[in-house]
Amino acid sequence: MALGFYDEAQAAIHDERFGDLARDGADALIAALRATGITEGTVVELGCGSGISAMRLLAAGYGVVGCDLSPAMVELAGRRAPDAELHVASAYDLALPYCVGVLAVGEVLNYRADGRAGLEGITDLAARVHDALLRDGVFLFDVSTPGRNGPDPVERQHEGPGWLLDCRITEDAATRTLVREIVIQLDAQPDRAVLERHELTLYDEDEVRDVLSDAGFDDVRIRTRYGDDVTFSTPPHGMLVVEARRR
Ligand SMILES: C[S@@+](CC[C@H](N)C(=O)[O-])C[C@H]1O[C@@H](n2cnc3c(N)ncnc32)[C@H](O)[C@@H]1O
């Protein structure tokens, strides 16, 4: 059976249960832009998911251009943020307009779903982001690092109305690979399981700094939280939040 990648069921579950990073990423970007008086302009969202952050950015007065590889995600995002310009497209293909901010949260840069992902790919992408950003513009993203899962496989189960999701997570330290094998059971389709496989490359902090430096960013702040305010959730273990500003 073909393995999906944020197909309909996974997209809906992500939207229902795992929206914290999108919310926090958007709020952190808005705060970073307002800190230098940027209160309007276009924000590009790479891996926009179900539109949780797009909606917040629009409400804060920014225009949004977003893309996601998953048609199911873009469909949800279109419903939640109808004023955003959304594309079913890879971050590695999206033509970046001049913009005040670029957001990529929820490990978008770690995913290997596009074969161009990897250190070289994200360096090229970061260079395109740098060139698209207007002065004082901000590239804000999160990234998972080695040790995100640890050497032993982890099994997790999540449950919601009408669905059950089992996830087996393995990390291979030698290849810096994290794999999530996901099985979703839907009450509406009792005879069929939905299978997804997500493969990610893990980057350490020094690599991220080198990527950004090679891309032209020399004002980089790396933290373990989106913001210090109590309203921000704590990102999962092994995740860094990166704020790179174009000067
Ligand atoms: C964990 S979800 C995060 C979605 C959203 N940013 C959020 O935080 O709710 C990761 C998203 O990245 C998307 N994605 C992964 N690789 C991508 C790529 N190369 N281009 C565009 N989207 C990508 C997936 O389709 C998925 O929607």
The ligand as a Gaussian input file, in Angstrom:
#p B3LYP/6-31G(d) Opt

LIG

0 1
 C        4.585000      19.273000      10.977000
 S        3.764000      19.978000       9.597000
 C        3.762000      21.706000      10.048000
 C        2.691000      22.488000       9.337000
 C        2.531000      23.908000       9.871000
 N        3.687000      24.729000       9.599000
 C        2.233000      23.875000      11.351000
 O        3.138000      24.153000      12.148000
 O        1.108000      23.509000      11.706000
 C        5.018000      19.962000       8.343000
 C        4.492000      20.493000       7.022000
 O        5.594000      20.691000       6.140000
 C        5.159000      20.356000       4.852000
 N        6.365000      20.167000       4.041000
 C        7.360000      19.286000       4.230000
 N        8.319000      19.449000       3.284000
 C        7.901000      20.476000       2.496000
 C        8.436000      21.129000       1.360000
 N        9.591000      20.750000       0.804000
 N        7.739000      22.135000       0.816000
 C        6.554000      22.524000       1.333000
 N        5.987000      21.930000       2.400000
 C        6.652000      20.932000       2.986000
 C        4.288000      19.146000       5.067000
 O        3.451000      18.879000       3.988000
 C        3.547000      19.537000       6.328000
 O        2.350000      20.242000       6.052000

